[in-house]
Amino acid sequence: MTSPDDKQRQLDAYRVDPRASEMTTDLGIPIGETDNSLTVGERGPTLMEDFHFREKITHFDHERIPERVVHARGAGAYGHFELYESLGEYTRARFLCDTSASTPAFVRFSTVAGSRGSSDTVRDVRGFATRFYTKEGNFDLVGNNMPVFFIQDGIKFPDFVHAVKPEPHNEIPQASSAHDTLWDFVQLQPETMHMMMWMMSDRALPRSFRMMQGFGVHTFRLVNEAGKGTFVKFHWKPKLGTHSLVWDETQKVAGKDPDFNRRDLWEAIESGQYPEYELGVQLVPEGEEGRFDFDLLDPTKIIPEEEVPVRPVGRLVLDRNPDNFFAEVEQVAFHLGNVVPGIDFTDDPLLQARLFSYLDTQLLRLGGPNFTQLPVNQPVARVDNHQVDGPHQTRIPQSRATYHKNSIGGGCPALADENAYTHFPEYLAGHKTRRRPESFADHYSQATLFWNSMADWEREHIVAAFRFELGKVDRHYVREGVVEHLNHVDHDLAVAVAEGVGVEPPEKPVTDNHGRSSPALSQTNTAHSPA
Ligand code: HEM
């Protein structure tokens, strides 16, 4: 293992010494008997005054916390990030400017749909969430292993997740894409088509977390010392290359070892085969966002690398397994809103919704506002403010006054000056509306681009996946609706899928000379409904 970094040193203070010592209660009272409760006579009732019994049972009764509403199953590891070259021209984020710095990091990989105990090798998106413990505070890059997302606006996220998760009447199927509600959502929301192409590809079956790409998905904004903004997409590229299992393998592995990906990550790190990923950025100068035939704010679109190459800027090495799964992997609370000076958001409506959702859910999942004090969540940067109280408060403020401004407290934190986070002063004006612009209306072109970039064997796997997953859907009109959308991605694909799912092969669609489907079909809610 490498020498301890700031984060490891901080965690050391919380580690329970594993050397054998005397058993005690939670309050340190020595315990000499833990197999027999205190009773009246040898055969009589148990006494309430048996505080050790009460504490032991009560603690056990309260061991569970809610699992994450999505991405419930995961595995995590610590590591560090090093920069190849300064990005100071684009951002004032110090960890992206200082090539001599090694920034501690924690990563959690996850599946999305399944519960905490589900299998690793299911067909699903994988989460790739990275926390950088920078000297200016935590920066969380909460991404996935696919560069686009199912929906354009986060207000649809509850609908989407309800459709993806097991159906409400019988909680079936667990962690599978083969069911009516998911495909019903897909046929009614054609913006899902690009992501569904990725989902039906082998990218949804990663062989190892060490062999998986990661993407920030949204367009973010870098801001330099002079206040100049640059749009950015973040990419992770695994050093071992990107590799998948094939469908048949995933099925067998799921039976033999449901922990396949989790075990692989753990064992690789234990044996010194440290997973490594290269961070890359696609940069688009502020003011040039209009040069693409898609909207940079639309999270169902990539920026093709032929148009903006990915520039490698640094590497992440994962070199330490956590000591305790619950304390670290389960209690880590990533949040897209955790940014440091020099990194800012854009108006992508999916990104904006996420800014609200993560903290909100973590207040419930981790029991109140002080979860930032949990060891895995604590920044290595100094924390000082007037937040007080709340459940499980572990800080002991020394000041008499916990308000700003005050003249009597002593030790009142001064407001930061040049170090302070400043929000990019984007000029905005407009009418309130629930309409999306026309630039969000093309749901097929990039799905076609993806299909066209596939080798023959990859196409075979995609067709087989559509046939298998969609073929399990009861409702005939849902299968027809999906095939109709596929017809606007690629006619041959649609015919091949139709033949495998008992649907009449469609006619070739009318397209304009940009390869786009007719506008009517690119709007939502055009698909089939019950006859
Ligand atoms: C959890 C990624 C969209 C809500 C996660 C996690 C990842 C992730 C990686 C797991 C974090 C962990 O390991 O603890 C993404 C990506 C998205 C996306 C890449 C789209 C680009 C959304 C949207 C919402 C949302 C639109 C809601 C509006 C949540 C919630 C959790 C979560 C509530 C659970 C967080 C927790 O309990 O700690 N997401 N997500 N996500 N995501 Fe997303």
Residues whose N, C-alpha, C, O or C-beta is under 5 A from the ligand:
A	BS01	HEM	R68 V69 V70 H71 R108 S110 G127 F128 A129 V142 G143 N144 F149 G154 F157 V217 V332 A333 F334 L350 A353 R354 S357 Y358 T361 R365
